[in-house]
Amino acid sequence: MAVNQSGPSTPYFSTMAANQSGPSTPYFSAIAGNQSGPATPYFSEFLDETSRRVANIIMEYVVCFTLGLLGIVTNILVIIVYAKQGFKESVAISMTTIAVWDLIKSIAGVMERFSGILSLWDPAVAFSWSKISVVAFNYLICFSSYVTSVMAAYVAVERCLCVSVPLKVKWLLTPRVTLTACLIISFVVFGAFAVMFGIYDIVWEWNASFNATVAIYKKNAFYIRHDEPLFAYYNLSGILWPLAAFVVIVVATIIIVHKLRQGSKFRAAQTRMSAPPTSSSGMEIQERQPKQQPQLSTRDRQVVKMLLVIIFIYILCLSPRISLYMAKHIIYDFYFLRRYHDLFKFVLYWLWLADLCNGAVNFFVFYSMSSSFRVTFRALFTSATSATAATAIKS
């Protein structure tokens, strides 16, 4: 567990009794092993120690680890496909940027849970890895999720402009403008949280339980000096960034859906008016014709629909994070080593699943809804197969 009560939410398998100088006892073997922590009893325990350990192994080492590996593969494929297409459109640049951050998140998720594999070889090394992972990878997963949520808000606004002013958006949102916006968002959002990487120091100490020197993390001087304002800023930012992104995504999505329905009605009216006149004169039909308005091409409409699915996925994945952070601030005991410890941990599992699923699912949406993405992806393997066959023939 993170050293401070409002600190990082570390995975349960690496959650240790929260001694202020760095945990030293695995959580599942020392449920109440914190002598200096709050003495509030856990009234919400609904699993015994063995069941918790089994659930922890399944969720962390099997489900989350597998999702992380899947995210690594799928995001690399997304980046390769869009690179193959040449980044000629703004949507390719924005979605590639999201894929890069999702790749970072997936790699961090796998590396953070790598202690499970290391424990089969050397428990002391696995322990040290779990401690280092808290500092190196835990925050990285969280902050990458913040960046992708704000990027999703940007994509939502971009598509909202596309359906609202389709004739102007082509010259307004050029690939260069989109690339600049993506870089600024990445720098500003990630930079807003980067200070949290400098609050712990990794030190090596002798541990009698392992009969070896192991790594632990301790509060550094900066942490101690700025404890209260630092975590007040961190917790407030952790709510405001995803909440602002959520609001922008919802509003932009409502506008997009409204515009698409408006366009569908207009096209239906045009179809009816294009039928041969029966009893009405040509002048009357002309008067009944709806006013012409800029329309999206069929391809652009399909792109918007695909991105709407991506946006809805982000809405589903952002909701639990926002709800969890707000509940944590409203209910004091809803946190690690407090009254609702087990309930908080149970809810946190679903938050990790949402983050990792969100980081792995985009490829399947692109492949199922974008014909150009599907053709380019298949061409990658067709070209590779043809090249291999040609090489075999020459040899």
N, C-alpha and C positions, 0 to 999 in steps of 0.2 A: 504494500500500500504506500501511497505517497506519504512523505514524512509529515507534511502539514495537513491539517484537517480539510483545508480547501485547496489542496494541491492536486497533482495529476491523478487521474483515475486509472490505476494500473490494472492489467489483467489479473484475474483471480488466482491463476496458478502461480504468479509471482508476487501475490499480495502477502506481505509479511506483517507480523505484529509491529505496530508503528512506533517503535522506539525512536526518540528524537535524534539519536546519533546514527541512525541507519538500522533497518530491520536485520535481525539475525536468525529468526526462527520461522520456518515455513508456516504460512497461515493455517493450512489445514491440519497441522499438528499442534497448533497453539492458538485456539480460537480466542482466548482471553489473555494472551501472553503479553499484553502491554501494561507494564506497571505504572507508567506515567501518563497513560491516556485516560479518557473519561470512564467513570465507573458505572455508567448507565447500563442496566441489564438489557439483553437482546430479547425483547418480547415477541419478535416476529420470526423466530427460528422455526422452520417447517421441514428441515432436513437434518438428519444426524450427520456426524462427521464423515462416516464412510460414504454416505449418499452424496454429500457435498463434493468429496474427492472424486467420485466416479463422474458426477455431472461436470466437474471442472475439467477432467481429462477429455471427456467427450466434446465439450463445447470449445475448449482451447486448442487441444492437440489434434482434434479431428475436424470439427466444423470450421472454426475460424482459420486454422492453418490451411485447410483445403481451399477455402474461399480466397485467402491471400494468394495462394499459388495460382488459382484460376484468374484472379485479377491481374497478376503479373503477365500471364500469357495473353489474355484478351486485350489489355491496354497496349502491349507491344504490337499486336496485330493491328489495332486501330491506328496507331502512329504510322506503321508501315504503309497501310492502305492509303491514308490521306497524303503521306509523302509521295507515294506513287502517283496520285492524282495531281500533284503539283501545287496544292494550296492556292488554286486560282479563285476560290470563293471565300468570303469571310467566315462562313459557317464551318468550313474545314479547319481554319486557323483556330477558332474558338473551341471547337470540339477536340482538336489535337492538344490544346493547352490543358483542357480538363483531363484528357487521357494521360498527359504527363504527370499531373498531380495525383491522379488516381493510381498511376504506376508507383509513384513515390509512397503513397499510402499503403499499397498492397505489399511492397517490399518491406516497409517498416513493420507491417503486421506479421509477416512471415518471420522476420528477424527477431521480433520481440518474443515470439513463441518458439523460437529455436532451442530454448533451454530444455524443452521436453525431449528433444532428440539427444542433446548433450548429456542429459541425466542418465541415459542408458550407458554412456561411456564413462563419464566422470561427474559425480554429483557436485563436487566442489567447483568444477568449471561451470557446470550448469547454474549453480548458485550465483557465481560471479557474473555470468552472462545475464541472468535475470535482473541483477542490480544495475548493471551498465545499461541494459535495455530500457529501464525506467527513465533514465536521463536522456539516452540517445534516441529512442524510438517512440516512446509513449506520447510525448508532446508532438512529435512529427506526424503521427496519425491524426491527432486531433486538429492540428493547425492546417494540415492538408485538406481535411474535410471542410474547414472554414473557407479556404481559398476556393475549392470547387463549388461550394454553395453560392459564394458571391459571383463566381464565373457563370453559374447557372442563371443567376439573376440578370447578368449582362446578356446572356443568350436570349432570355425571355424578352428583355427590352428590345434587343436587336430584331427578333422575329415580330414583335409588336409593331415596330416601325415598318417592317417589311409588308405586313398586311394592311397597315393604315395608309402609308404613303409609298406604294411599291415603285412609282416612277422616280422618286427622289432618292430612295434608299440605296440604289445602285451606285450613285456617285458620292453619297454621304458616307456610307460604311464600306470603304474600299478595304482590300486586304491589308494595306499598310496601316490604316486607321485601326482596324480590328487587332492587328498584332501589337500596336502601341497600347491599346486599351487592355489587352490581356497581360502584357508585361507590367503595366502600372498596377492593375488589380493584384497580380501575384506579389509584386514587391511591397505594396502598401499593406495588404491583409497579412501576409506572412511576417512582414517586418513589424507589424503591430504586436505580435506575440513572441518575436524572436528573443526578447529579453529573458523569457522563461528558461531558455537553454543554459543560462549562466548562473542559476541559483544553487546548483549542487556541485560538490566536488567528489570525484571518485578517489577513494583511498583504499589501500590494501592493508588488511589486518589479519592476524592469526586467529583462526577459528578452531577451538578444541573439538567441536562436533565433527568437523571434516578432517581434523588433524592436518590442516593445510592453510596457506595464506589465501584469503578470498577478498574479492572487491565488495565494497559497500559504498553507499552515497551518503554524504553529510551536507548539512546546510553550510554554505560558505558565508563569508563576512558580508557580502552584498545582501544575501537573503536575510540575515539577522538584522541588518541595519534598516532594511526597507520592508520588513515582513508585512505589516498591515496595509500600507498603501499599495504594495506590489500585488497582493492577492485580491484586494478590492478592485484594482484595475483589471486584473486577469479575469476574475469572475464576471465583472460587468461587461467586458469585451466579449467574453464567451457567450453572453446572452444577446448583446446588441447586434453583433455581426450576423449570426444566423437568423435572428429575428427580423432584421432589416431585409436580408436576402429573401426570407420567407414571404414578407409582405409584398416586396417588389415582384416576386415570382407569381404570387396569387393574383395581384392586380393586373399584371401584364397578361397572364393566362386568361383571365376573364375578358379582357379587351380582345385578345386573339380569337377566342371562341366566338365572341359576339360578331367580330368582323367576318369570320369564316361563314357563319350562319347568314349574315347579311349578303355576302357574296353568293351563297347558294340560292337564296331567294331571288336575287337579281338574275342569275343565270336561268333559273326556272321560269321567271317572267319573260326573259328574252326568248326562251324556247317556245313558250305559248304564243308570243306575239309574232314569231316567225312563221307560224302556220298560215296557209292560204286564207284570205278573207272569204267569208261566206255572205253575210247580209250587210255587214258594215262597209262603209266607204273607206277608201285608202286614207282620207284625211282623218277619219275617226280613229283608225288603227294607229296612225302616226301620233295622234294626241295621247293615246293610251300607252304608247311605248315608254318604259321607264327611262329616266335620265341616264345617259352613259356615264360610267365611272371607271377609274382604273381597276383592272382585274389582274390577279396573280395568274401566272401560267400554271398548267397542270403540274409541272415538275415542282414549281415553287410551293404550291399547295401541299404536295406530298412531303416536301422538306419541312414545312411548318407543322404538319401533322406528326411527323417523326419526332421533331423537337418538342412538341407538346407532350408526347409520351415520356421523353427524357425529363421534362420539367415536372410532370406529375410524379415521376419516380423521386425526384429531389424533394418534392413536397412531402411525400410519404417518409422519406429518410430524415428530413429536417425536423419533422413534428416531434418524434421521441426525444431528440437532443434538446430542443427548446423546452419541452415539457419537463424533462429531467432537471435541467438547470434551474428552471423556475421553482419546481417543487423543492429542490435542495435548498434554495434561499428562503422559501416560505416556511418549510418544516425543518427546524434545526436538527432533529434527530434522524432525518432521512439522509444518512451518509455513513461511510465506513466507521466501524467501531463505535457506533451510537445505537440508539434503541432500535431503529429499523435497518440495521446493518444488512441482514440477509435479504430483506426486500429490496434494498438499494442495489445490492450485488446482482440480484435476479433481474432487475430492470436494466442494469448496465450491460448484461449479456446481450439483450436485444438491441441495445444501442451499438455495441460492437458489430453485431450481425448486420444491422442496417448500414453501417459505414462500409463494411467489407463487401456487402452485396451491391451497394451503390457503386463501389469502385470496380466491380466486375461485370455489371449487367449491360453497360452501354453497347458493347460489341454486338450482343445478340439483338438489341433494338435496331442498330444500324443495318445489320445483315438482313433482318426480316422486313424492314420498311424502306430501305434505300436500294434501288436497282443498280445505281452506279457503284455504290459501295460493294454490293454483292458481286458484280461483274469484275471489279478490280481485284477483290479478294480471290476469286476463283482464278483469275488470270495469273496471280502470283504463283500458284501451284502448277497451273498449266505450263507457264513459261519455264518453271524449274524442272518439270517432268520432261518437256521438250528438249531443254538444254542437256539434261542427263542422257536422254536417248541419243541426241546428236553426238555427244562426247563418246558414248559407247560405240556408236557406229564408226566414228573416225578411228577409234583405237582398235 
